[in-house]
Amino acid sequence: MSLSDQGAGDPRQPEADGRDEGDQQQRSGLSPDTVQYIVTLSEEKIHVSKGREAADFRWQDAHLARREKGCIYLYVSPARAFLLPDCEETERAWQFITAKLAPAKIENKA
């Protein structure tokens, strides 16, 4: 399963500070149609790529998944999250993520 983020910034330092997605896009100067990184969810790992750069994160190391209206925040550490804006795959992605993480690591505020 592969999802593209549209406007969250650099995959090494994405913004996920609890402000709404539109505010983050406005502050970054990015248009809503700008793909910043691609997140691929597999049984084994979370894979994030941007151009030639890529990083893998193990599910057991994931910190938290939080779903809010319009976006899923997938935290790979307490201070590092990848934003997955709503799209046609959102529900499927959320179901996959919640199946991979312990209940204590899931917040649904949507």
Secondary structure, DSSP 8 states (H G I E B T S, - for coil): -EEEESS---TTS---SSS-HHHHHHHHT--TT---EEEEE-SSEEEEEETTEEEEEEGGG--EEEEETTEEEEEEETTEEEEEE--TTHHHHHHHHHHHS-GGGEEE--
